[in-house]
Amino acid sequence: MTINLFDDAAWASLRPLTFTRPVADLRVGILTIAEKWQKRLNATAGFLTQNYLSEKYPPIHGAVGLIINGSVCPTDHLTGAVSKLKPGQCLKKDDLIIACLGDIETFTNTPESLDIIAYEANFNQIVFPEDLFKFNDAELKLDFELITKGRVSATLSSTNTFIGNQFFAEEGASAECSSFNSLNGPIYLGRNAQVWEGCHIRGSFALCHDSQVKMGSKIYGETTIGPFSKVGGEISNAVIWGYSSKGHDGYLGNAVLGQWCNIGADSNNSNLKNNYAEVRLWDYKKESFRKTGLQFCGLVMADHAKCGINSMFNTGTVAGVSANIFGPGFPRNFIPDFAWGGAHGFEVYTLNKMFETAVKVYERRNLIFDEVERKILTQVFEDTKTYRHF
C-alpha cells in the first residue's frame, strides 16, 4: 500500500512553518503527521504539496493508493475507517476530505466522481501554528502508546529518580542524576538521547533520537524536543521540530520552533499578556493579526530563524523563515521572513548572507546544504517580499 498526504487550505494558514515543508511533515507529539500514518498503515508516504516543495517532498505515483489529508492526525478508529475504503471512495467529515482510495489524477481533476463515506468521530486537525502545542499533549500520548506497545524500555542509571511508570527509553538513551515524573503523562527518550545531570522533567515529554537536555534544565509537560536538538533552561508546552538549539538558560513556553533554529543564551518569550487578554498571532493568509482564542501563546519561529543572546519576545510573536533577531528591547510581534535586526529596526537578510550561514550550520551536522534547499529558500524569499517593509 502506498499513501500520498495532500495539502489543503491548512498549508496557507500554517505559514511560516509550512513555507519550507508540507503540512504532514510537521511534528506534533513524538512523530510527524506523515510518520504517524506510515507507522499505523505500515506504508511508505509521498506528498502532494506546493510545486516548489515537490522535489524535496515528491509524491508516490501508482495506479491506486490512499490519498490522505496531511493536516489530519490519525487515531485507531480513524485508521480503521481509512483502511476499509474501497477504490473510488472518499472519507469525509462534514466538508473536510479526510482520505480517498484512488489515483492522484482522479483526486486532483475530478474529485466529485468519488463516492462519499461520512465519518463522525473526533480527531485532531492541525490548521494553525498554535495547534501544534495545543494538541501536543494528546498526540504525544497517542504516539507513546503506538511506539511502545508490547515493548520493554531500556534500563537507565540508578542515579535517576522515577515517579510514575509511564516511562520508555530506547536503546542508547542515557540519563544521570535527574528526576522523571510521569504521573501526568508519559516520558519518552529516543535512541541515543541524553539527559545530563540535575534535570527535572515532567510528562508528557518526548526527547527524540540524538538530542540532549543540558545540565540543570527544568522541562514541564506537553513538550517535544525533536531529533538532533540541544536544549537547556526552562521549557513548557513547546514543540521543537528538530536540528535546533535552545541550549542555555531562558524561558520558552507555548511555543513552536522549526528546523535549524537557534535561541541565544538568556533569551525569553512571554506567553501571557499583562492584562490576561486573548492572544493574537500574525496570519499570512489574512495579512493581519488573528485571534487565537488562547490566553497562553508564546513564540512561533520558522525554519532557519535565530536570535542573539538576551533576546526578548512579546506574547504571540511570529518569526518568519530565516529571520535573524538581535539587540535590546522587544521586537514587534511579527518579524518577517529574511529580516535582520531587532527592536532598533530591520533590514533585509540577503540570500547570499543567509546561504553562507546555512552552509556552516549544515557542516556542523555533517550535512550538505544542497541546491534543493537553496531553491526552496529562494522561492520563500521571493514569495515573502511583500511583508518586508523596510
C-alpha positions as CSV (number, residue, x, y, z in Angstrom):
1,M,0.0,0.0,0.0
2,T,1.2,3.5,-0.9
3,I,-0.1,6.7,0.6
4,N,0.2,10.3,-0.5
5,L,-0.5,13.1,2.0
6,F,-2.0,16.2,0.4
7,D,-2.0,19.8,1.5
8,D,-5.4,21.5,1.8
9,A,-6.1,25.1,2.9
10,A,-4.3,24.4,6.2
11,W,-0.9,24.8,4.3
12,A,-1.6,28.5,3.9
13,S,-2.9,29.1,7.5
14,L,0.2,27.2,8.9
15,R,2.7,29.6,7.4
16,P,5.5,30.4,8.1
17,L,6.1,26.8,9.4
18,T,4.9,25.4,6.1
19,F,6.8,27.7,3.8
20,T,9.6,25.0,3.9
21,R,7.5,21.8,4.2
22,P,4.2,20.1,3.5
23,V,1.7,20.1,6.4
24,A,2.2,16.4,7.0
25,D,5.9,17.0,7.7
26,L,5.0,19.0,10.9
27,R,5.9,17.3,14.2
28,V,3.2,17.0,16.9
29,G,3.5,14.5,19.7
30,I,6.6,12.4,19.1
31,L,6.2,11.8,15.3
32,T,5.4,14.0,12.3
33,I,1.9,13.6,10.9
34,A,3.4,11.6,7.9
35,E,5.3,9.3,10.3
36,K,2.0,8.6,12.3
37,W,0.2,7.5,9.1
38,Q,3.2,5.5,7.8
39,K,3.5,3.6,11.1
40,R,-0.2,2.9,11.5
41,L,-0.7,1.8,7.9
42,N,2.7,0.1,7.5
43,A,3.1,2.1,4.3
44,T,5.5,4.5,2.6
45,A,4.3,8.1,2.2
46,G,4.7,10.6,-0.5
47,F,3.4,14.2,-0.6
48,L,1.0,16.2,-2.8
49,T,2.2,19.7,-1.9
50,Q,3.3,23.0,-3.5
51,N,5.3,22.8,-6.7
52,Y,8.4,24.3,-5.3
53,L,8.5,21.8,-2.4
54,S,7.9,18.7,-4.6
55,E,11.5,18.0,-5.4
56,K,12.3,17.5,-1.7
57,Y,8.9,16.0,-0.9
58,P,7.8,14.1,-4.0
59,P,4.6,12.1,-4.5
60,I,4.5,8.3,-5.0
61,H,2.9,7.6,-8.3
62,G,0.9,4.4,-8.7
63,A,-2.4,3.1,-10.1
64,V,-4.4,3.1,-6.9
65,G,-3.4,4.2,-3.4
66,L,-4.6,6.1,-0.3
67,I,-4.6,9.9,-0.6
68,I,-4.8,11.4,2.9
69,N,-5.3,14.9,4.2
70,G,-1.9,15.9,5.7
71,S,-3.4,18.1,8.4
72,V,-5.3,15.2,10.0
73,C,-3.8,13.2,12.9
74,P,-4.8,9.6,12.9
75,T,-6.4,7.6,15.7
76,D,-7.1,3.9,15.9
77,H,-10.7,4.4,14.9
78,L,-9.9,6.7,12.0
79,T,-7.1,4.4,10.8
80,G,-9.6,1.6,10.7
81,A,-12.1,3.6,8.7
82,V,-9.4,4.7,6.2
83,S,-8.2,1.1,5.9
84,K,-11.8,0.0,4.9
85,L,-12.1,2.3,2.0
86,K,-12.7,0.8,-1.4
87,P,-11.4,2.1,-4.7
88,G,-13.4,5.3,-5.7
89,Q,-14.5,6.1,-2.1
90,C,-13.8,9.2,-0.2
91,L,-14.0,9.6,3.6
92,K,-15.3,13.0,4.8
93,K,-16.3,14.7,8.0
94,D,-18.7,17.5,7.2
95,D,-16.9,19.4,4.4
96,L,-13.4,18.1,5.3
97,I,-11.9,15.5,3.0
98,I,-10.0,13.0,5.2
99,A,-8.9,10.3,2.8
100,C,-9.6,8.7,-0.6
101,L,-8.7,5.5,-2.2
102,G,-7.9,6.0,-5.9
103,D,-5.3,7.5,-8.2
104,I,-3.8,11.0,-8.0
105,E,-5.2,12.2,-11.3
106,T,-8.9,11.4,-10.4
107,F,-8.4,13.0,-6.9
108,T,-6.9,16.1,-8.4
109,N,-9.1,16.6,-11.5
110,T,-12.5,15.0,-10.8
111,P,-12.9,14.6,-7.0
112,E,-16.7,14.9,-7.4
113,S,-16.7,11.5,-9.1
114,L,-15.7,9.8,-5.8
115,D,-18.3,8.2,-3.5
116,I,-18.6,9.9,-0.2
117,I,-18.4,8.0,3.1
118,A,-19.4,10.0,6.2
119,Y,-17.2,10.0,9.2
120,E,-18.4,11.2,12.6
121,A,-15.8,10.5,15.2
122,N,-13.3,13.1,16.5
123,F,-9.7,13.6,15.7
124,N,-7.1,16.3,15.9
125,Q,-6.5,18.5,12.8
126,I,-3.6,20.9,12.6
127,V,-4.8,24.1,11.0
128,F,-2.9,26.9,12.7
129,P,0.7,27.1,14.2
130,E,-0.6,27.2,17.8
131,D,-2.4,23.9,17.2
132,L,1.0,22.1,17.4
133,F,1.5,23.0,21.1
134,K,-2.2,23.0,21.8
135,F,-2.7,19.4,20.7
136,N,0.8,18.2,21.6
137,D,-0.1,16.5,24.9
138,A,-2.9,14.5,23.3
139,E,-0.8,13.5,20.3
140,L,2.2,12.7,22.5
141,K,0.2,10.2,24.5
142,L,-1.2,8.6,21.3
143,D,2.3,8.3,19.8
144,F,3.7,6.9,23.0
145,E,1.2,4.1,23.0
146,L,1.8,3.5,19.3
147,I,5.6,3.3,19.6
148,T,6.0,1.4,22.9
149,K,3.0,-1.0,23.0
150,G,4.3,-4.5,23.7
151,R,7.9,-3.4,24.1
152,V,10.2,-3.2,27.1
153,S,12.1,0.0,27.9
154,A,15.9,0.1,28.1
155,T,17.2,0.5,31.7
156,L,18.7,3.8,32.8
157,S,21.1,4.5,35.6
158,S,20.1,4.1,39.2
159,T,21.2,7.6,39.9
160,N,17.9,8.8,38.5
161,T,14.6,9.2,40.3
162,F,11.4,7.9,38.6
163,I,7.9,9.0,39.7
164,G,5.2,7.1,38.0
165,N,5.5,4.2,35.5
166,Q,4.8,5.8,32.1
167,F,8.4,5.9,31.0
168,F,10.2,4.4,28.0
169,A,13.8,4.7,26.8
170,E,15.1,3.4,23.6
171,E,18.4,1.6,23.4
172,G,21.3,4.0,23.6
173,A,19.4,6.6,25.6
174,S,21.2,7.8,28.8
175,A,20.5,9.9,31.9
176,E,22.2,10.6,35.2
177,C,21.1,12.2,38.5
178,S,17.8,13.5,37.1
179,S,14.2,13.2,38.0
180,F,11.4,12.0,35.7
181,N,7.8,12.5,36.8
182,S,5.3,10.6,34.5
183,L,2.2,10.8,36.8
184,N,0.5,13.3,34.4
185,G,1.8,12.0,31.2
186,P,4.3,9.6,29.5
187,I,8.1,10.4,29.1
188,Y,9.8,9.1,26.0
189,L,13.6,9.1,25.4
190,G,14.6,8.3,21.8
191,R,17.7,6.4,20.6
192,N,21.0,8.0,21.8
193,A,19.1,10.8,23.6
194,Q,20.9,12.2,26.6
195,V,19.6,13.8,29.8
196,W,22.5,15.4,31.6
197,E,22.9,15.7,35.4
198,G,20.5,17.6,37.5
199,C,17.5,17.9,35.2
200,H,13.9,17.8,36.3
201,I,11.4,16.6,33.7
202,R,7.6,16.2,33.9
203,G,5.5,14.3,31.4
204,S,4.1,14.4,28.9
205,F,7.6,14.8,27.3
206,A,9.4,13.4,24.3
207,L,13.2,13.7,23.7
208,C,13.7,12.3,20.2
209,H,16.8,10.5,18.9
210,D,20.2,12.0,19.2
211,S,19.0,15.0,21.2
212,Q,20.3,16.4,24.5
213,V,18.9,18.1,27.6
214,K,21.7,20.0,29.3
215,M,22.5,20.1,33.0
216,G,20.0,21.6,35.4
217,S,17.2,22.0,32.9
218,K,13.6,22.3,34.0
219,I,11.1,20.9,31.5
220,Y,7.4,20.9,32.1
221,G,4.8,18.7,30.4
222,E,3.3,18.8,26.9
223,T,6.8,19.3,25.4
224,T,8.5,17.7,22.4
225,I,12.2,18.1,21.5
226,G,12.8,16.7,18.0
227,P,15.9,14.8,16.8
228,F,19.4,16.2,16.8
229,S,18.5,19.1,19.1
230,K,20.1,20.5,22.3
231,V,18.0,22.3,25.0
232,G,18.5,23.8,28.4
233,G,16.9,26.3,30.8
234,E,13.2,26.3,31.3
235,I,10.7,24.9,28.7
236,S,7.0,24.4,28.9
237,N,4.4,23.2,26.3
238,A,6.8,23.7,23.4
239,V,7.4,21.7,20.2
240,I,10.8,21.8,18.5
241,W,10.8,20.1,15.1
242,G,14.5,19.1,15.3
243,Y,18.0,20.1,14.3
244,S,17.5,23.2,16.5
245,S,19.1,24.5,19.7
246,K,17.9,26.3,22.8
247,G,21.0,25.3,24.8
248,H,21.1,27.9,27.6
249,D,19.1,29.4,30.4
250,G,16.0,31.3,29.5
251,Y,12.3,30.5,29.1
252,L,10.5,29.0,26.1
253,G,6.8,28.3,26.6
254,N,3.6,27.7,24.5
255,A,5.9,27.8,21.5
256,V,6.9,26.1,18.2
257,L,10.3,26.1,16.7
258,G,11.1,24.7,13.2
259,Q,14.4,23.2,11.9
260,W,17.8,24.9,12.1
261,C,16.7,27.5,14.7
262,N,19.0,28.8,17.4
263,I,17.9,30.6,20.6
264,G,20.7,32.7,22.2
265,A,21.6,32.5,25.9
266,D,19.2,34.1,28.4
267,S,16.5,34.6,25.8
268,N,12.9,34.6,26.9
269,N,9.4,34.6,25.4
270,S,6.3,35.9,27.1
271,N,3.3,33.6,26.9
272,L,0.8,35.6,28.9
273,K,-0.2,39.2,28.4
274,N,-0.1,41.5,31.4
275,N,-3.9,42.1,31.1
276,Y,-4.6,38.4,30.6
277,A,-6.3,39.2,27.3
278,E,-6.7,36.8,24.4
279,V,-3.5,36.5,22.3
280,R,-3.4,37.3,18.6
281,L,-1.0,35.9,16.1
282,W,0.1,37.1,12.7
283,D,-1.8,35.3,9.9
284,Y,-0.1,35.2,6.5
285,K,-3.4,34.3,4.8
286,K,-5.3,37.2,6.3
287,E,-2.2,39.5,6.2
288,S,-3.2,40.7,9.7
289,F,-3.4,39.5,13.2
290,R,-5.8,36.7,14.1
291,K,-7.5,35.9,17.4
292,T,-6.3,32.6,18.7
293,G,-8.8,32.0,21.5
294,L,-5.8,31.3,23.7
295,Q,-4.7,33.1,26.9
296,F,-1.3,31.4,26.7
297,C,0.6,31.7,23.4
298,G,4.3,32.4,23.1
299,L,6.6,32.2,20.1
300,V,6.3,30.7,16.6
301,M,9.7,30.5,14.9
302,A,10.1,29.2,11.4
303,D,13.0,27.2,9.9
304,H,16.5,28.8,9.9
305,A,15.3,31.7,12.3
306,K,17.8,32.7,15.0
307,C,18.0,35.1,17.9
308,G,21.0,36.5,19.8
309,I,21.7,36.5,23.5
310,N,19.2,38.2,25.8
311,S,16.5,38.4,23.1
312,M,13.0,39.1,24.4
313,F,9.8,38.2,22.6
314,N,6.4,39.6,23.3
315,T,3.4,37.3,23.8
316,G,2.3,35.9,20.5
317,T,5.3,36.6,18.3
318,V,5.8,35.1,14.9
319,A,9.3,35.0,13.5
320,G,9.5,34.1,9.8
321,V,11.8,31.8,7.8
322,S,15.5,32.9,8.2
323,A,14.6,35.8,10.5
324,N,17.7,36.9,12.4
325,I,16.9,38.8,15.6
326,F,19.3,40.6,18.0
327,G,19.7,43.6,20.2
328,P,18.0,45.1,23.3
329,G,14.2,45.6,23.7
330,F,11.1,43.8,22.4
331,P,10.9,43.4,18.6
332,R,7.5,43.7,17.0
333,N,5.1,40.7,17.2
334,F,5.5,39.8,13.5
335,I,9.1,39.5,12.3
336,P,9.1,39.0,8.6
337,D,10.9,36.2,6.8
338,F,14.6,37.2,6.0
339,A,14.5,40.1,8.4
340,W,17.8,41.1,10.0
341,G,17.7,43.3,13.2
342,G,15.5,43.8,16.2
343,A,13.6,46.5,18.2
344,H,16.0,49.1,16.8
345,G,14.9,48.3,13.3
346,F,15.2,45.8,10.5
347,E,16.9,45.4,7.1
348,V,16.8,42.6,4.6
349,Y,18.8,39.5,5.3
350,T,20.0,38.8,1.8
351,L,20.0,35.3,0.4
352,N,23.8,35.2,-0.1
353,K,24.4,36.1,3.5
354,M,21.8,33.6,4.7
355,F,23.3,30.8,2.4
356,E,26.7,31.5,3.9
357,T,25.4,30.8,7.4
358,A,23.3,27.8,6.3
359,V,26.4,26.1,4.7
360,K,28.2,26.4,8.1
361,V,25.2,25.2,10.1
362,Y,24.8,22.1,7.9
363,E,28.5,21.3,8.0
364,R,28.4,21.2,11.8
365,R,25.9,18.3,11.4
366,N,27.9,16.6,8.7
367,L,25.2,17.5,6.2
368,I,25.3,19.4,2.8
369,F,23.3,22.5,2.2
370,D,22.4,21.4,-1.3
371,E,20.8,23.0,-4.4
372,V,17.3,21.7,-3.4
373,E,17.4,23.6,-0.2
374,R,18.7,26.7,-1.9
375,K,15.8,26.7,-4.4
376,I,13.2,26.3,-1.7
377,L,14.6,29.2,0.3
378,T,14.9,31.3,-2.8
379,Q,11.3,30.8,-3.6
380,V,10.3,31.6,0.0
381,F,12.4,34.8,-0.2
382,E,10.6,35.9,-3.4
383,D,7.2,35.0,-2.0
384,T,7.6,37.0,1.2
385,K,8.9,40.2,-0.2
386,T,5.6,41.9,0.3
387,Y,6.0,41.6,4.1
388,R,9.4,43.3,4.3
389,H,8.5,47.0,4.5
390,F,12.0,48.2,5.5
